[in-house]
């Protein structure tokens, strides 16, 4: 459990602890045991958030050709698509869906230099799509990153879900990062996309469960 990750949930934790204290105090003052339900709900909320904001250490595979998953989750799609923001060319996109039970810290897929970042606020108040939808990047809040490595420049896009709309960046343009470096996180339920060269060998398939900084998703030529 890392302090930086837990700190991002400080307001949520504060509300939950206030709810627990209020429920306990009202139950003691009034004698109404029904207030303990508020204590229970608050305690379950704390446990859920402790699980959500977890950030385990991972064994990162070495090699300039090895691309690791930028997030924990399930591979939702693998498609050829035009990456028209940074690379301006057709790429192979690996989309990873993060449920509320997955680790939501994003990791650098390769070692290198962050050469580009750009935030998109989304089309609030709507429409916002479910993070499993392949077109959600056109409507939802998103943050695009480019990592320039020894063999290629990879684009990573963080995308919020229909309910969660908060992306937290921890790195910035110009930073040199190691593979597996924690560059940010998304709260609660989201999608992370990695754009690969067309000649990269993709080593995962749709439906696979992946672990950020640990699962090899591709090998670069």
Secondary structure, DSSP 8 states (H G I E B T S, - for coil): --HHHHHTTHHHHHHHHHHHHHHHHHHHHH--GGGHHHHHHHHHHHHHHHHHT----------TTEEE-SSSEEEEEEEEEEETTTT-EEEEEEEEEE-TTS--EEE-SSSEEEEEEEEE--STTS----TTSTTGGGTS-EEEEEEE-SS-EEEEEEEE-SS--EEEE---TT-EE-TT-EEEEEESSEEEEEEE-TTSEE---TT-EE-TTTSEEEE--
